[in-house]
Amino acid sequence: MRTPVLETVLPDTRYGRKTMKKTILAVSFAMLMSTSAMAAKVGFAMSEFNDNWLTVLRNATVKYAKENGIDLIVEDGKSDAARQLDQVNNFIASHVDAIMIVPHDASGSQAITDAAKAANIPLVYVNRYPANMDTLPANEAVVASDETESGTLEAFAVCQLMRAQGKEGRYYVLEGELQHPGAIHRTKDIADINGIDMCSFMKKIDLQVGNFQRDQAQNLMTNWLSSGEKFDAVIANNDEMAIGAIQAMKAAGISMDNVIVGGIDASQDALVAMKAGDLDVTVFQDAAGQGIGGLKAAIALTKGEKVPRLTKIPFQLVTPANIDQFTKKN
């Protein structure tokens, strides 16, 4: 509905000021009602709430929705794919205009896509790619980053540092959740960098799954340290695990000047660790950009506008040399 325009026409004095006041109030009320009717209702199914980076994404998206009059309903999937499907079906039953989802498990995306398609409700996958990426309906899209960039930037930077410092290249890998697309890609990126001539000197000692959690990574690092194995670097799939490894090493009295540690996300805690000289490399993943970008795509789809099947939010390498550019972004 087009917003009414109030023209500057002098009122007919025969009707008096009271009548003119009623007219203005009626027009104002009509404008308010039209604005409310236009407010979109969007359901947002998050994979989990207990993740620091996803909390930044969620908060930025909620803030943007409030500022733009969007009714955003956010649900915690609690790392349960079946629970997320139930939440999507509940959104459909409550007649939302669009659905956003950070899927816990990419393999469950087909059922989610099918449910939204059957209800003819636009759906946007955020942060994590669905398994059915190539067959998404016209009113479904993905807003995420290219994980090939993240792990490649991290691993190559660690490789360069090890070469510059004359290290032997022995490293540990902390992997995220096994079924998480980001963890899969980032771990593969490390292996791919290890395969190029410049970094062929690198030698992986061990890989363990830390599920993106700081405490789990701390325990895994403690176990590695107890083996007495010599190592030069720790390459983690995210900052939380990198920080957990750092905490374990510092508790064991290891100087962080002697170990290269890499993470991904450029979280505020990670940037603090970098400024303290503990973290050497991280990669900025734009949480706000992904969340807000996903919401904008969802709103565009409700209006029948064309949205690219994939909108990529770029990763950026963060080191002590350029850290000041990122201190307030995540």
Backbone torsions as a table, in degrees:
resi	resn	phi	psi	omega
1	MET	NA	132.7	-178.8
2	ARG	-73.5	136.0	179.2
3	THR	-67.7	130.4	-179.8
4	PRO	-61.8	145.8	178.1
5	VAL	-109.6	125.4	177.9
6	LEU	-86.7	116.4	-178.7
7	GLU	-88.3	149.1	-179.1
8	THR	-86.9	76.6	178.9
9	VAL	-111.0	131.8	179.7
10	LEU	-64.0	134.0	-178.8
11	PRO	-70.8	153.2	174.1
12	ASP	-75.2	114.8	-173.4
13	THR	-66.1	-14.0	178.6
14	ARG	-62.7	-27.9	-176.5
15	TYR	-89.5	-12.3	175.5
16	GLY	77.8	168.2	-176.6
17	ARG	-69.6	-34.0	-176.9
18	LYS	-62.6	-43.6	179.4
19	THR	-65.2	-41.4	179.0
20	MET	-62.7	-39.0	179.6
21	LYS	-63.9	-40.8	178.2
22	LYS	-63.8	-38.9	-179.5
23	THR	-63.8	-45.2	180.0
24	ILE	-63.4	-41.8	178.6
25	LEU	-63.8	-38.4	-179.9
26	ALA	-65.8	-42.2	178.9
27	VAL	-65.7	-41.7	179.5
28	SER	-62.6	-41.5	179.2
29	PHE	-64.7	-40.3	178.5
30	ALA	-62.8	-39.1	178.5
31	MET	-65.3	-42.0	179.7
32	LEU	-63.5	-43.5	-179.1
33	MET	-65.2	-38.3	-179.6
34	SER	-67.9	-35.7	178.6
35	THR	-66.6	-42.6	-179.7
36	SER	-64.9	-39.0	-178.6
37	ALA	-66.1	-27.7	-177.2
38	MET	-83.6	-11.9	-176.7
39	ALA	-65.6	125.7	-178.4
40	ALA	-80.7	146.8	176.9
41	LYS	-111.2	117.5	-174.6
42	VAL	-123.9	128.8	174.7
43	GLY	-93.7	132.7	-176.9
44	PHE	-123.5	108.5	179.7
45	ALA	-96.2	109.4	179.3
46	MET	-90.1	145.1	178.7
47	SER	-64.5	-39.1	176.6
48	GLU	-163.9	155.1	177.3
49	PHE	-94.8	-24.0	-172.4
50	ASN	-87.9	47.8	176.6
51	ASP	-133.3	124.8	-173.6
52	ASN	-60.0	-45.6	-177.8
53	TRP	-66.9	-42.1	178.8
54	LEU	-67.1	-26.2	175.4
55	THR	-65.6	-39.5	175.6
56	VAL	-62.0	-44.1	178.9
57	LEU	-60.8	-46.6	-178.3
58	ARG	-63.2	-47.1	-177.6
59	ASN	-62.8	-40.1	179.7
60	ALA	-65.7	-39.3	-179.5
61	THR	-68.7	-43.1	178.3
62	VAL	-62.2	-42.9	179.4
63	LYS	-61.2	-45.6	-179.9
64	TYR	-63.2	-40.7	180.0
65	ALA	-62.2	-44.4	179.5
66	LYS	-63.0	-41.7	-178.5
67	GLU	-67.7	-21.6	-175.5
68	ASN	-116.4	16.8	173.7
69	GLY	67.2	29.8	-179.9
70	ILE	-99.6	130.6	178.6
71	ASP	-83.5	99.0	-176.1
72	LEU	-105.3	121.5	179.0
73	ILE	-107.5	116.6	-174.7
74	VAL	-109.1	130.6	-179.9
75	GLU	-122.5	146.2	179.2
76	ASP	-94.1	117.2	179.4
77	GLY	-78.0	-12.7	178.0
78	LYS	50.4	41.3	176.6
79	SER	56.5	37.2	-176.9
80	ASP	-131.0	110.1	-176.7
81	ALA	-62.9	-38.6	179.7
82	ALA	-65.6	-38.9	177.9
83	ARG	-63.0	-40.1	179.7
84	GLN	-64.2	-39.8	177.6
85	LEU	-62.8	-40.5	176.2
86	ASP	-60.8	-40.6	180.0
87	GLN	-65.0	-40.0	177.7
88	VAL	-63.2	-43.5	178.3
89	ASN	-64.2	-35.1	176.2
90	ASN	-66.9	-39.6	176.1
91	PHE	-59.4	-44.5	-179.6
92	ILE	-61.9	-43.6	-179.7
93	ALA	-64.1	-28.9	179.8
94	SER	-90.8	7.7	172.9
95	HIS	61.1	47.4	173.4
96	VAL	-67.8	159.3	178.7
97	ASP	-83.1	-26.1	-179.6
98	ALA	-159.3	161.6	179.8
99	ILE	-128.6	137.0	170.7
100	MET	-116.1	147.4	178.1
101	ILE	-148.8	134.0	164.9
102	VAL	-99.3	97.9	-171.9
103	PRO	-70.5	138.2	175.9
104	HIS	-70.7	-41.9	-175.0
105	ASP	-131.5	116.3	-177.5
106	ALA	-60.1	-29.0	-177.4
107	SER	-67.1	-19.0	179.1
108	GLY	-91.1	4.7	-174.0
109	SER	-68.1	-29.8	-177.7
110	GLN	-62.3	-42.2	179.4
111	ALA	-64.3	-37.5	178.6
112	ILE	-67.7	-45.0	177.2
113	THR	-59.3	-45.7	-178.4
114	ASP	-62.4	-40.1	-179.4
115	ALA	-64.5	-45.5	179.8
116	ALA	-67.0	-39.1	179.9
117	LYS	-64.0	-43.9	-179.7
118	ALA	-61.6	-32.4	179.9
119	ALA	-89.7	-4.0	-177.8
120	ASN	56.6	43.0	178.3
121	ILE	-112.0	128.1	178.9
122	PRO	-58.0	143.3	-177.7
123	LEU	-134.6	134.4	178.1
124	VAL	-126.6	121.6	172.9
125	TYR	-83.6	133.5	-177.3
126	VAL	-120.9	135.7	173.6
127	ASN	75.3	-42.9	-176.0
128	ARG	-119.3	133.9	-177.1
129	TYR	-75.7	137.1	175.0
130	PRO	-77.2	155.3	179.7
131	ALA	-66.9	-27.4	-178.0
132	ASN	-97.6	34.9	-175.9
133	MET	-51.6	-42.1	-173.2
134	ASP	-78.1	-9.9	-176.6
135	THR	-121.5	22.2	180.0
136	LEU	-64.9	141.2	175.3
137	PRO	-63.3	168.8	-176.0
138	ALA	-63.9	-27.9	-178.5
139	ASN	-99.1	25.5	174.4
140	GLU	-127.7	147.8	-175.2
141	ALA	-150.6	172.4	179.3
142	VAL	-130.0	132.8	173.0
143	VAL	-122.9	110.6	-174.2
144	ALA	-159.8	-178.6	176.6
145	SER	-109.4	159.7	-179.6
146	ASP	-85.7	106.6	-175.6
147	GLU	-63.8	-18.7	175.0
148	THR	-61.8	-33.4	179.0
149	GLU	-69.7	-43.9	-171.8
150	SER	-62.8	-56.1	-178.5
151	GLY	-66.8	-32.7	179.3
152	THR	-67.5	-46.1	178.9
153	LEU	-60.3	-45.3	-178.5
154	GLU	-63.9	-53.6	-174.4
155	ALA	-65.4	-38.3	-179.6
156	PHE	-69.1	-37.2	177.5
157	ALA	-64.5	-40.9	177.2
158	VAL	-63.9	-41.6	177.3
159	CYS	-57.9	-47.5	-179.1
160	GLN	-62.2	-41.0	179.3
161	LEU	-65.0	-41.4	179.6
162	MET	-64.7	-40.5	176.9
163	ARG	-63.8	-45.2	-177.8
164	ALA	-63.5	-32.2	-178.2
165	GLN	-94.3	2.8	177.9
166	GLY	68.4	31.3	-179.4
167	LYS	-76.1	159.0	176.1
168	GLU	-74.1	-22.7	176.0
169	GLY	95.7	17.2	-179.1
170	ARG	-84.5	128.2	-173.6
171	TYR	-144.1	157.0	173.6
172	TYR	-106.6	151.6	176.5
173	VAL	-120.3	129.8	173.5
174	LEU	-107.3	114.2	-175.4
175	GLU	-99.6	149.6	177.5
176	GLY	-78.7	-157.4	-178.3
177	GLU	-61.5	136.6	-173.1
178	LEU	-58.2	-37.5	-177.3
179	GLN	-91.9	-0.4	-177.2
180	HIS	-76.7	124.0	-179.1
181	PRO	-55.5	-39.0	179.5
182	GLY	-63.2	-43.8	178.9
183	ALA	-62.7	-42.3	179.7
184	ILE	-61.3	-48.5	-178.0
185	HIS	-67.2	-44.3	-176.2
186	ARG	-64.3	-38.9	178.6
187	THR	-67.6	-39.6	177.1
188	LYS	-65.1	-37.2	179.4
189	ASP	-60.0	-39.2	179.3
190	ILE	-62.5	-45.0	179.2
191	ALA	-63.8	-38.3	-179.9
192	ASP	-66.0	-40.5	178.4
193	ILE	-65.7	-39.1	177.6
194	ASN	-59.1	-23.6	-176.6
195	GLY	-86.8	-10.6	178.6
196	ILE	-84.1	153.7	-173.8
197	ASP	-54.7	-44.1	-175.4
198	MET	-62.0	-28.6	-175.2
199	CYS	-114.9	15.4	-176.8
200	SER	-68.4	-14.2	179.1
201	PHE	-74.4	-15.8	-177.3
202	MET	-68.6	141.2	-178.1
203	LYS	-133.5	115.6	178.4
204	LYS	-75.5	125.7	178.5
205	ILE	-84.5	-47.4	-177.2
206	ASP	-161.5	158.9	175.1
207	LEU	-132.3	131.7	177.2
208	GLN	-133.9	150.5	-179.6
209	VAL	-89.0	119.1	178.9
210	GLY	-108.9	2.6	174.9
211	ASN	55.3	28.9	177.9
212	PHE	68.1	9.4	-174.0
213	GLN	-101.1	137.7	-178.2
214	ARG	-64.1	-46.0	-176.4
215	ASP	-67.4	-37.7	178.7
216	GLN	-66.0	-40.1	178.8
217	ALA	-65.9	-37.7	178.6
218	GLN	-61.7	-43.0	179.1
219	ASN	-65.9	-41.4	179.7
220	LEU	-64.6	-41.4	179.5
221	MET	-65.6	-38.8	177.5
222	THR	-60.1	-41.9	177.7
223	ASN	-64.5	-42.4	178.3
224	TRP	-61.7	-41.5	-178.9
225	LEU	-64.1	-34.1	-178.6
226	SER	-68.0	-17.9	179.8
227	SER	-77.2	-19.8	-179.5
228	GLY	77.3	8.9	-179.6
229	GLU	-67.6	136.4	177.9
230	LYS	-79.2	134.9	-180.0
231	PHE	-146.4	159.3	-177.9
232	ASP	-114.1	-23.0	-174.5
233	ALA	-152.5	158.0	171.8
234	VAL	-126.7	123.9	-179.6
235	ILE	-114.5	112.1	-174.9
236	ALA	-107.6	149.0	179.3
237	ASN	-71.3	-15.5	174.5
238	ASN	-155.1	171.9	-176.8
239	ASP	-68.1	-37.2	-178.4
240	GLU	-57.7	-43.7	178.7
241	MET	-71.1	-35.8	177.1
242	ALA	-61.2	-42.3	179.9
243	ILE	-66.9	-39.8	176.7
244	GLY	-59.8	-41.5	177.9
245	ALA	-64.5	-41.2	179.0
246	ILE	-61.6	-44.0	-179.8
247	GLN	-61.1	-40.0	178.8
248	ALA	-65.7	-42.3	-179.2
249	MET	-67.5	-41.2	179.4
250	LYS	-67.3	-36.0	177.3
251	ALA	-65.3	-27.7	179.6
252	ALA	-88.1	2.6	177.9
253	GLY	80.2	18.1	179.3
254	ILE	-84.0	132.1	177.9
255	SER	-75.2	128.1	-179.5
256	MET	-71.5	-9.9	174.3
257	ASP	-68.2	-20.2	-175.7
258	ASN	-98.9	-3.0	-177.0
259	VAL	-129.0	138.5	175.7
260	ILE	-98.6	127.4	-178.4
261	VAL	-124.9	131.2	178.4
262	GLY	-122.5	146.2	176.7
263	GLY	-140.1	-174.1	178.2
264	ILE	-143.3	135.5	172.8
265	ASP	134.1	-32.5	-175.1
266	ALA	57.7	45.4	176.3
267	SER	-67.8	163.4	-179.3
268	GLN	-61.8	-38.9	177.3
269	ASP	-63.3	-36.9	179.5
270	ALA	-67.6	-39.4	180.0
271	LEU	-68.1	-33.9	174.6
272	VAL	-63.7	-43.1	179.0
273	ALA	-64.5	-36.0	178.7
274	MET	-68.2	-42.5	179.2
275	LYS	-65.4	-27.3	178.2
276	ALA	-80.6	-6.1	179.0
277	GLY	87.5	11.6	-177.2
278	ASP	-92.9	-39.1	-179.8
279	LEU	-103.2	131.6	-174.7
280	ASP	-96.3	-34.4	-173.7
281	VAL	-143.2	139.2	166.4
282	THR	-145.8	172.6	-178.2
283	VAL	-130.5	123.5	-177.4
284	PHE	-71.7	119.3	171.9
285	GLN	-110.4	120.0	-170.2
286	ASP	-78.1	90.9	-178.5
287	ALA	-62.4	-48.6	-179.7
288	ALA	-63.6	-40.8	180.0
289	GLY	-61.2	-39.4	179.5
290	GLN	-70.9	-47.2	-178.2
291	GLY	-64.4	-49.8	-179.6
292	ILE	-67.9	-38.3	177.5
293	GLY	-61.9	-39.5	177.5
294	GLY	-64.8	-40.7	-179.9
295	LEU	-68.3	-40.7	177.4
296	LYS	-61.9	-40.4	178.4
297	ALA	-64.1	-41.4	179.9
298	ALA	-62.2	-44.4	179.7
299	ILE	-64.4	-41.4	178.9
300	ALA	-61.3	-40.6	180.0
301	LEU	-66.1	-34.0	177.9
302	THR	-66.0	-23.9	179.7
303	LYS	-90.9	1.9	-180.0
304	GLY	79.8	13.2	-179.9
305	GLU	-80.2	153.0	177.8
306	LYS	-78.2	133.0	179.1
307	VAL	-126.8	136.0	178.1
308	PRO	-57.5	144.4	177.6
309	ARG	-58.2	-36.9	178.8
310	LEU	-131.8	123.8	171.8
311	THR	-110.5	117.6	-177.2
312	LYS	-94.3	128.9	173.9
313	ILE	-101.2	114.8	-171.1
314	PRO	-67.9	148.6	170.3
315	PHE	-87.2	156.9	177.1
316	GLN	-139.9	134.7	178.4
317	LEU	-70.9	136.2	178.1
318	VAL	-122.3	127.8	177.4
319	THR	-134.9	171.4	177.4
320	PRO	-57.1	-22.1	-178.5
321	ALA	-72.7	-29.6	-177.1
322	ASN	-125.3	17.1	-173.9
323	ILE	-58.7	-32.5	-176.8
324	ASP	-62.5	-21.8	178.9
325	GLN	-72.4	-15.8	-171.0
326	PHE	-119.3	1.2	-172.4
327	THR	-63.4	-22.4	-178.0
328	LYS	-117.4	10.1	-175.0
329	LYS	-84.4	-39.6	179.4
330	ASN	-112.5	NA	NA
